[in-house]
Amino acid sequence: MKEPCVDCDKCEELLQPFLDRDLTESERIEAEAHLSGCAYCNTRYRVEEDLRRFVHQAASERCPEQLKQRLAELAREA
């Protein structure tokens, strides 16, 4: 994988809003163009996308009651 380039700095600024779908049309096109040609930023994008998917999945799973109780005990001890 190549090292980040000057355009990567701009892509870094756009990455989170891109994932949030919170860019203007021209910014979205700019980000997509850079991601399609830059292995470094494309890898970063995929990692961020996977992380968001993992966090969403983890947040939607119910915590077992026994674990909740144990965490409450540990919090009281702290």
C-alpha positions as CSV (number, residue, x, y, z in Angstrom):
1,M,0.0,0.0,0.0
2,K,1.4,3.4,-0.9
3,E,1.9,6.2,1.6
4,P,-0.7,9.0,1.9
5,C,-0.4,11.9,-0.6
6,V,-1.4,15.6,-0.4
7,D,-4.9,14.7,-1.7
8,C,-5.2,12.2,1.2
9,D,-5.3,15.1,3.7
10,K,-8.4,16.4,1.9
11,C,-9.9,13.0,1.8
12,E,-9.2,12.5,5.5
13,E,-11.4,15.6,6.1
14,L,-14.2,14.3,4.0
15,L,-14.1,10.7,5.2
16,Q,-16.4,10.9,8.2
17,P,-19.0,13.2,6.5
18,F,-18.8,10.8,3.5
19,L,-19.6,7.9,5.7
20,D,-22.4,9.9,7.3
21,R,-23.7,10.8,3.8
22,D,-23.3,14.5,4.8
23,L,-21.4,16.0,1.8
24,T,-22.4,18.2,-0.9
25,E,-22.7,16.6,-4.4
26,S,-19.3,18.1,-5.4
27,E,-17.6,16.9,-2.2
28,R,-19.1,13.4,-2.6
29,I,-17.8,13.2,-6.2
30,E,-14.4,14.4,-5.1
31,A,-14.2,11.8,-2.3
32,E,-15.4,9.0,-4.5
33,A,-12.8,9.9,-7.2
34,H,-10.0,9.9,-4.7
35,L,-11.1,6.7,-3.0
36,S,-11.4,4.9,-6.3
37,G,-7.8,5.8,-7.2
38,C,-6.0,5.7,-3.8
39,A,-5.4,2.3,-2.2
40,Y,-4.3,4.0,1.1
41,C,-7.5,6.0,1.5
42,N,-9.7,3.2,0.2
43,T,-8.3,0.9,2.9
44,R,-9.0,3.5,5.5
45,Y,-12.5,3.9,4.3
46,R,-13.2,0.2,4.4
47,V,-11.8,0.0,8.0
48,E,-14.0,2.9,9.1
49,E,-17.0,1.4,7.4
50,D,-16.4,-2.0,9.0
51,L,-15.9,-0.4,12.4
52,R,-19.2,1.4,12.1
53,R,-20.9,-1.8,11.2
54,F,-19.3,-3.6,14.1
55,V,-20.3,-0.8,16.6
56,H,-23.8,-0.8,15.3
57,Q,-24.1,-4.5,15.6
58,A,-22.6,-4.5,19.1
59,A,-24.9,-1.7,20.2
60,S,-28.0,-3.6,19.0
61,E,-27.2,-6.8,20.8
62,R,-28.7,-7.3,24.2
63,C,-26.3,-7.5,27.1
64,P,-26.8,-10.7,29.2
65,E,-28.3,-10.0,32.6
66,Q,-25.5,-11.7,34.4
67,L,-23.0,-9.4,32.7
68,K,-25.0,-6.3,33.6
69,Q,-25.0,-7.4,37.2
70,R,-21.2,-8.1,37.2
71,L,-20.5,-4.7,35.6
72,A,-22.7,-2.9,38.2
73,E,-20.7,-4.7,41.0
74,L,-17.4,-3.6,39.5
75,A,-18.7,0.0,39.1
76,R,-19.7,0.0,42.8
77,E,-16.3,-1.3,43.8
78,A,-14.4,1.4,41.8
